[in-house]
Every structure is written in structure tokens, then in C-alpha cells.
Amino acid sequence: MNKSDLIAKISADAGINKVQATAALQAVERGVMDALANGEDVSMTGFGTFSVKETAARAGRNPKTGEPIEIAAGKKPVFKAGQAFKNAVKVV
């Protein structure tokens, strides 16, 4: 499923038009990104939690030359699925 498929599903399930479904999805995306950028976690009960994880500086290798390089510390977004989410996709 891609973004347009998801918008069509939201539109059908919520009984709204695609323009409204697009606006709703974009609002959720912006809300999550803004919260993470401000150092907050976003928790949706049953769905999961979006958070930011700090990564430590580490040594690596340039794949092209094999030369050792230093990879700087940084931050990356992570998602931890909630129990209802895990149960929904669980293979029996």
C-alpha cells in the first residue's frame, strides 16, 4: 500500500472525500514530525510510539575505498509497535 492507497482507504473508512483524507493524513504526519523535532515522544495507545534515539559516534569504513572513517553521533526516528498492532499482524 502506498500513500495514495492509504488516503483512499481513510476516505472510504471515514466517509470523507480524498481532499479531506489527504489533509488529515498530512496533519498527522506534521504533528508526529514536529513533536519528534521538539524532543517529544508520540504515543498512540494500541498503535505504537514514535520517538528519537540518539546514536553514538563510531568508526566505520568507506565502502568504496575501504578507508576507515569516523561516523558522527546523531539522532534517528524510531517506532515501537504497540501490542494491538503486533497482534494485528501476527502470523499464526
N, CA and C atoms as a LAMMPS dump frame, in Angstrom:
ITEM: TIMESTEP
0
ITEM: NUMBER OF ATOMS
276
ITEM: BOX BOUNDS ff ff ff
-5.0000000000000000e+02 5.0000000000000000e+02
-5.0000000000000000e+02 5.0000000000000000e+02
-5.0000000000000000e+02 5.0000000000000000e+02
ITEM: ATOMS id mol type element x y z
1 1 1 N 0.857 -1.175 0
2 1 2 C 0 0 0
3 1 3 C 0.898 1.231 0
4 2 1 N 0.617 2.152 -0.897
5 2 2 C 1.36 3.404 -0.917
6 2 3 C 0.489 4.524 -0.318
7 3 1 N 0.996 5.745 -0.332
8 3 2 C 0.295 6.858 0.306
9 3 3 C -1.073 7.105 -0.328
10 4 1 N -1.177 7.042 -1.665
11 4 2 C -2.495 7.283 -2.287
12 4 3 C -3.493 6.184 -1.951
13 5 1 N -3.003 4.947 -1.828
14 5 2 C -3.888 3.858 -1.406
15 5 3 C -4.384 4.085 0.025
16 6 1 N -3.477 4.541 0.876
17 6 2 C -3.85 4.819 2.265
18 6 3 C -4.868 5.957 2.338
19 7 1 N -4.678 6.981 1.542
20 7 2 C -5.63 8.099 1.502
21 7 3 C -6.999 7.612 1.04
22 8 1 N -7.031 6.757 0.023
23 8 2 C -8.3 6.204 -0.458
24 8 3 C -8.98 5.381 0.638
25 9 1 N -8.196 4.604 1.392
26 9 2 C -8.747 3.794 2.488
27 9 3 C -9.3 4.681 3.595
28 10 1 N -8.556 5.713 3.975
29 10 2 C -9.025 6.655 5.002
30 10 3 C -10.318 7.309 4.543
31 11 1 N -10.346 7.736 3.286
32 11 2 C -11.529 8.379 2.717
33 11 3 C -12.746 7.466 2.794
34 12 1 N -12.577 6.225 2.4
35 12 2 C -13.689 5.269 2.399
36 12 3 C -14.137 4.928 3.826
37 13 1 N -13.164 4.664 4.71
38 13 2 C -13.496 4.26 6.076
39 13 3 C -14.135 5.392 6.883
40 14 1 N -13.68 6.624 6.673
41 14 2 C -14.177 7.752 7.455
42 14 3 C -15.373 8.436 6.795
43 15 1 N -15.679 8.078 5.555
44 15 2 C -16.795 8.705 4.858
45 15 3 C -16.53 10.16 4.511
46 16 1 N -15.265 10.462 4.18
47 16 2 C -14.897 11.819 3.779
48 16 3 C -14.292 11.756 2.382
49 17 1 N -14.157 12.933 1.744
50 17 2 C -13.577 12.911 0.403
51 17 3 C -12.054 12.815 0.489
52 18 1 N -11.427 12.568 -0.647
53 18 2 C -9.981 12.347 -0.671
54 18 3 C -9.19 13.59 -0.285
55 19 1 N -9.717 14.77 -0.587
56 19 2 C -9.027 16.01 -0.215
57 19 3 C -8.965 16.124 1.309
58 20 1 N -10.073 15.817 1.962
59 20 2 C -10.114 15.865 3.424
60 20 3 C -9.227 14.769 4.026
61 21 1 N -9.237 13.585 3.434
62 21 2 C -8.405 12.487 3.92
63 21 3 C -6.923 12.826 3.766
64 22 1 N -6.56 13.461 2.663
65 22 2 C -5.178 13.889 2.443
66 22 3 C -4.77 14.901 3.495
67 23 1 N -5.634 15.875 3.76
68 23 2 C -5.344 16.9 4.765
69 23 3 C -5.185 16.273 6.147
70 24 1 N -6.028 15.306 6.472
71 24 2 C -5.949 14.636 7.774
72 24 3 C -4.639 13.868 7.913
73 25 1 N -4.274 13.114 6.884
74 25 2 C -3.029 12.345 6.928
75 25 3 C -1.823 13.272 7.037
76 26 1 N -1.808 14.356 6.266
77 26 2 C -0.703 15.309 6.323
78 26 3 C -0.614 15.972 7.696
79 27 1 N -1.751 16.235 8.336
80 27 2 C -1.757 16.824 9.672
81 27 3 C -1.133 15.864 10.686
82 28 1 N -1.448 14.583 10.57
83 28 2 C -0.862 13.584 11.469
84 28 3 C 0.65 13.503 11.226
85 29 1 N 1.055 13.457 9.96
86 29 2 C 2.484 13.395 9.635
87 29 3 C 3.227 14.592 10.219
88 30 1 N 2.685 15.806 9.995
89 30 2 C 3.317 17.027 10.512
90 30 3 C 3.372 17.012 12.033
91 31 1 N 2.294 16.573 12.662
92 31 2 C 2.244 16.524 14.118
93 31 3 C 3.313 15.62 14.701
94 32 1 N 3.47 14.447 14.107
95 32 2 C 4.48 13.498 14.579
96 32 3 C 5.878 14.081 14.357
97 33 1 N 6.15 14.604 13.167
98 33 2 C 7.476 15.146 12.868
99 33 3 C 7.806 16.344 13.754
100 34 1 N 6.838 17.245 13.966
101 34 2 C 7.071 18.414 14.819
102 34 3 C 7.362 18.004 16.254
103 35 1 N 6.602 17.041 16.773
104 35 2 C 6.817 16.577 18.144
105 35 3 C 8.205 15.952 18.287
106 36 1 N 8.596 15.107 17.341
107 36 2 C 9.911 14.475 17.412
108 36 3 C 11.024 15.512 17.294
109 37 1 N 10.842 16.507 16.439
110 37 2 C 11.842 17.557 16.271
111 37 3 C 12.003 18.365 17.559
112 38 1 N 10.938 18.446 18.366
113 38 2 C 10.976 19.184 19.631
114 38 3 C 11.371 18.288 20.806
115 39 1 N 11.798 17.062 20.515
116 39 2 C 12.262 16.166 21.559
117 39 3 C 11.17 15.419 22.301
118 40 1 N 9.962 15.453 21.802
119 40 2 C 8.849 14.755 22.445
120 40 3 C 8.625 13.395 21.787
121 41 1 N 8.049 12.469 22.556
122 41 2 C 7.61 11.189 22.015
123 41 3 C 6.145 11.313 21.638
124 42 1 N 5.702 10.525 20.681
125 42 2 C 4.288 10.483 20.29
126 42 3 C 3.791 9.065 20.539
127 43 1 N 2.849 8.936 21.463
128 43 2 C 2.332 7.629 21.824
129 43 3 C 0.866 7.532 21.44
130 44 1 N 0.536 6.503 20.656
131 44 2 C -0.846 6.229 20.277
132 44 3 C -1.194 4.86 20.832
133 45 1 N -1.999 4.84 21.88
134 45 2 C -2.334 3.601 22.565
135 45 3 C -2.858 2.561 21.578
136 46 1 N -2.274 1.378 21.63
137 46 2 C -2.672 0.282 20.754
138 46 3 C -1.946 0.294 19.421
139 47 1 N -1.51 1.46 18.978
140 47 2 C -0.814 1.561 17.691
141 47 3 C 0.686 1.488 17.893
142 48 1 N 1.23 2.419 18.685
143 48 2 C 2.663 2.4 18.94
144 48 3 C 3.185 3.743 19.376
145 49 1 N 4.505 3.818 19.507
146 49 2 C 5.166 5.025 19.977
147 49 3 C 6.269 5.426 19.008
148 50 1 N 6.255 6.688 18.621
149 50 2 C 7.324 7.272 17.828
150 50 3 C 8.242 8.007 18.796
151 51 1 N 9.552 7.832 18.639
152 51 2 C 10.499 8.536 19.494
153 51 3 C 11.786 8.782 18.713
154 52 1 N 12.711 9.498 19.359
155 52 2 C 14.008 9.787 18.749
156 52 3 C 15.075 9.078 19.56
157 53 1 N 15.962 8.37 18.875
158 53 2 C 17.044 7.65 19.529
159 53 3 C 18.358 8.33 19.167
160 54 1 N 19.174 8.545 20.169
161 54 2 C 20.493 9.124 19.937
162 54 3 C 21.448 8.006 19.549
163 55 1 N 22.258 8.24 18.52
164 55 2 C 23.258 7.254 18.11
165 55 3 C 24.643 7.778 18.48
166 56 1 N 25.492 6.899 18.947
167 56 2 C 26.841 7.279 19.357
168 56 3 C 27.755 7.396 18.14
169 57 1 N 28.819 8.17 18.314
170 57 2 C 29.84 8.244 17.27
171 57 3 C 30.51 6.873 17.189
172 58 1 N 30.912 6.493 16.002
173 58 2 C 31.531 5.182 15.837
174 58 3 C 32.47 5.184 14.63
175 59 1 N 33.313 4.185 14.593
176 59 2 C 34.223 4.035 13.46
177 59 3 C 33.519 3.219 12.386
178 60 1 N 33.779 3.548 11.14
179 60 2 C 33.199 2.816 10.024
180 60 3 C 34.198 2.721 8.89
181 61 1 N 33.752 2.228 7.768
182 61 2 C 34.618 2.114 6.591
183 61 3 C 33.899 2.687 5.38
184 62 1 N 34.639 3.386 4.55
185 62 2 C 34.122 3.862 3.283
186 62 3 C 33.956 2.63 2.401
187 63 1 N 32.73 2.3 1.967
188 63 2 C 32.535 1.074 1.192
189 63 3 C 33.242 1.093 -0.166
190 64 1 N 33.481 2.28 -0.668
191 64 2 C 34.117 2.379 -1.986
192 64 3 C 35.626 2.132 -1.906
193 65 1 N 36.274 2.73 -0.873
194 65 2 C 37.729 2.64 -0.791
195 65 3 C 38.216 1.721 0.32
196 66 1 N 37.344 1.386 1.272
197 66 2 C 37.763 0.563 2.396
198 66 3 C 38.484 1.366 3.47
199 67 1 N 38.62 2.659 3.244
200 67 2 C 39.323 3.534 4.17
201 67 3 C 38.502 3.748 5.447
202 68 1 N 39.142 3.692 6.623
203 68 2 C 38.404 3.927 7.87
204 68 3 C 37.92 5.384 7.952
205 69 1 N 36.711 5.56 8.458
206 69 2 C 36.156 6.904 8.641
207 69 3 C 35.474 6.971 10.007
208 70 1 N 35.3 8.171 10.511
209 70 2 C 34.595 8.383 11.77
210 70 3 C 33.172 8.812 11.443
211 71 1 N 32.198 8.079 11.969
212 71 2 C 30.791 8.405 11.762
213 71 3 C 30.334 9.202 12.973
214 72 1 N 29.827 10.395 12.737
215 72 2 C 29.437 11.303 13.829
216 72 3 C 28.205 10.788 14.572
217 73 1 N 28.094 11.227 15.814
218 73 2 C 26.891 10.929 16.601
219 73 3 C 25.71 11.628 15.95
220 74 1 N 24.521 11.111 16.17
221 74 2 C 23.344 11.726 15.568
222 74 3 C 22.071 11.274 16.254
223 75 1 N 20.974 11.544 15.61
224 75 2 C 19.661 11.152 16.112
225 75 3 C 18.903 10.486 14.981
226 76 1 N 18.065 9.499 15.337
227 76 2 C 17.247 8.858 14.31
228 76 3 C 15.863 8.581 14.875
229 77 1 N 14.844 8.688 14.024
230 77 2 C 13.492 8.384 14.488
231 77 3 C 13.296 6.872 14.583
232 78 1 N 12.575 6.445 15.612
233 78 2 C 12.268 5.026 15.774
234 78 3 C 10.782 4.863 16.072
235 79 1 N 10.25 3.697 15.729
236 79 2 C 8.856 3.375 16.004
237 79 3 C 8.805 2.044 16.722
238 80 1 N 8.104 2.008 17.834
239 80 2 C 7.9 0.757 18.569
240 80 3 C 6.414 0.444 18.505
241 81 1 N 6.084 -0.678 17.881
242 81 2 C 4.684 -1.069 17.703
243 81 3 C 4.047 -1.421 19.042
244 82 1 N 2.784 -1.033 19.209
245 82 2 C 2.015 -1.37 20.392
246 82 3 C 1.493 -2.802 20.307
247 83 1 N 0.967 -3.298 21.41
248 83 2 C 0.524 -4.692 21.46
249 83 3 C -0.605 -4.98 20.471
250 84 1 N -1.586 -4.083 20.348
251 84 2 C -2.688 -4.309 19.408
252 84 3 C -2.162 -4.365 17.971
253 85 1 N -1.189 -3.516 17.656
254 85 2 C -0.563 -3.504 16.325
255 85 3 C 0.127 -4.849 16.087
256 86 1 N 0.913 -5.288 17.071
257 86 2 C 1.631 -6.562 16.932
258 86 3 C 0.653 -7.719 16.745
259 87 1 N -0.419 -7.714 17.502
260 87 2 C -1.404 -8.79 17.399
261 87 3 C -2.113 -8.782 16.041
262 88 1 N -2.314 -7.599 15.468
263 88 2 C -2.999 -7.485 14.185
264 88 3 C -2.184 -8.077 13.036
265 89 1 N -0.877 -8.035 13.15
266 89 2 C -0.032 -8.538 12.052
267 89 3 C 0.652 -9.857 12.387
268 90 1 N 0.34 -10.405 13.531
269 90 2 C 0.951 -11.658 13.979
270 90 3 C 0.563 -12.803 13.041
271 91 1 N 1.555 -13.583 12.668
272 91 2 C 1.321 -14.763 11.828
273 91 3 C 1.031 -15.934 12.75
274 92 1 N -0.063 -16.625 12.486
275 92 2 C -0.447 -17.752 13.335
276 92 3 C 0.147 -19.027 12.812
